[in-house]
Amino acid sequence: MSDDLAIILTAGLLATACGLLGPFLVLRRQVLLSDAVSHAVLPGIVLVFLLFGSRAPLAVIVGAACFAVICVLGIEALRNTGLVHSDAAIGLVFPVLFALGVIGVTRFAGNVHLDLDSTIYGEIAFTPFRTWELFGVEVARSIPLLGAVTAINLVLLGLFWKELKAITFDPGFARVNGLRPVLISRLLLIAVAVTAVTAFESVGAILVVTMLIVPAAASYLLTVRLLPMVAVSVAIGWVSAVGGYGSAVALDASIGGAMGLVAAACFALALLFAPRYGRVTRLVRRARRRGGARLPVQG
Amino acid sequence: MDRLIDLLPLDYTESVVLIGAVILGVAAGVLGAFAVLRQRSLVGDALSHATLPGVCVAFIATGAKDAPTLAIGAAAAGLIGAGLILAIERTGRIRPDAAIGVVLASFFLLGIVLLTFLANYNNANQAGLDTYLFGQAAGLLKGDLEVMGALCLVSLALVTIFFRPLKAALFDISFAGSLGLPVRLLELAMTAMLVVAIVIGVRTVGAILMVAMLIVPTVTARQLTDRLSVMLALAGLVGAAVGSTGALISNSSGLPTGPVIVVVGFVVAVAAILLAPGRGVAWRAGKVLRERRRALNEGVLIDLETALHAGAPPTVDELVLTSGRSVSGVNRALRDLDRAGAIERDGDRIHLSEQGAAAVHALLHKRDLWSVWLEHGWRLELPDAREPDPRNLRQTLGDESTERLLDLAAAAGRPRGPGPDPAGEEGR
């Protein structure tokens, strides 16, 4: 498998996994919770490494998911005191978990292969070099890993589509009908955490957060219904993966950074020119309407 | 600044870090309050990430790496980021949290692209720019401190001068507008203050941990006071205390400064949320427990009085049986009452003491008055609306209204209570 293909496939799978979850985060106003969760898993990764001395993907994912849950529960506990607004609760909990992780790294794991740079930036350019042998073929490790996560997210959406839709648009209705909104929303956040952690070592936290937020936000400007919104957000993710790789190679820049910036450019375009909600489109429409209203008076 | 560094009984680097942490704490505490109270604290998250491309651009444009240049770059990028967040929100469809997330991600990625760009061009001088990300307190220089201190003093002075308009805009933006205050300008000023705090702090603790530094002092101070002026001063103090404690702990333990400061801050904030008098979680729980205990004691006292009315002084078992309460509850209440001298024990039988009898009398009177209030209170015209307190109705209504209430009840054919109200007389 060529290196280019491995990188693009990795990014595309990441875009799919994130694009499936992102729209729900945007609609449920939990965008920043995803950012928080993806930072808060650091102590989980460090702890697993300290306890078992391994960076085996499964152990790391379990450890990180535990801390994602701790983060979400901590935020809810703070919010439920009624003394702290939810934004401040988020901003209190995730930095402290991240800080614990940083302390753990510098204190206990300073001289081993667990540096902050690789967890935070990751470097998608290195994915082709970390390989697994599957069925006699050597493939980049990130592809089966992200493929599995994408499949899990797809199954989650398939199984709980109705529930997710209900808790997103009408939590009260969902609760009355016994759809367990709290459970489902926690599942969603665990899925976000698992996606983030799996992607960390191949692409870095910041690209995960970007892929969760930006394509979904852009898609929200372009669509009105949920299913198209999910599809468009996955599609924008793929566009940024391919376009980002192309421009990174052309400009000799950071691949992950370029992919994220292409996604941001898509968002900017959608913000300005989306057929229904775009800023410019609306200005044009308003100008036209005004023009239309004046005509009969003149005539 | 030199003299201050010499004054501290620490070596040079440690003193610089300590002073830096204190300046950061004060600035983040006071200036962050304006974001936290408007429930926009995570804007701080986005803006502290947004400083990264600003720093890179400033470096590319000037080739200099001194503190003022980089601070100007960081501040400019922060302001642009803040403006973009507002602009994206104004379009209507995208909600604030998504706007914050988009700006955070894209600015930060831009910063990373610029960093790799610089690295590719093999500019050896660029090393150290990425400390803006994770912060590196040990890398602080005297020049940094001077810039931080100057920024902090100027912004604190501005907050003091423009305190009243800022307060109006903070709590009720439309009221501020109706007063003719320049609302847009004030909002911009509050965001600019946030940017200043971030520029001061981000070198020391890093972009991610900076958020906590903005939030911790305000959350802590908010639990302790309800007045903005007091709260701002407290937040500054809390910030300074957290910063210095964290810096000292990190000096003596060799742990990284930024994370230690944040952990200390988190502990302080949670302690305030739990223990703050009148508001804290533990404080409220304690109050509920005390109230429950009081209600239990009063109930058992009345049960005892009823039992004494019915016949011979009861034993504890009989009292449990007639009152229908749990054994442990009755026992605990009896212990309390014993300690208060309200009951006397005669073998295993229980009497009321003289003091206890008076207490029961007062209690029955209060309950009687409460049922009169429930039945006839609606006819009573009160000078103002108030929430009657069932524990002491006479106090909430005042003596005059209470007498009128009793008159009303008597006129409706209810016999007046059993003689004068002892609590009423004592109360005066």
Interface residues (C-beta under 8 A of the other chain):
Chain A: V26 R29 Q30 V31 L32 S34 D35 H39 L78 T81 L83 V84 H85 D87 A88 I90 G91 L92 F94 P95 V96 F98 A99 L100 V102 I103 T106 R107 L116 I120 Y121 I206 L207 V209 T210 I213 V214 A216 A217 Y220 L221 D252 A253 S254 G256 G257 A258 G260 L261 A263 A264 F267 L271 Y277 R279
Chain B: V36 Q39 R40 S41 L42 G44 D45 I88 T91 G92 R93 I94 R95 D97 A98 I100 G101 V102 L104 A105 S106 F108 L109 L110 I112 V113 L115 T116 F117 N120 L133 F134 I208 L209 V211 A212 L214 I215 V216 T218 V219 R222 Q223 L255 P256 G258 P259 V260 V262 V263 G265 F266 A269 I273 A276 R279 G280 V281
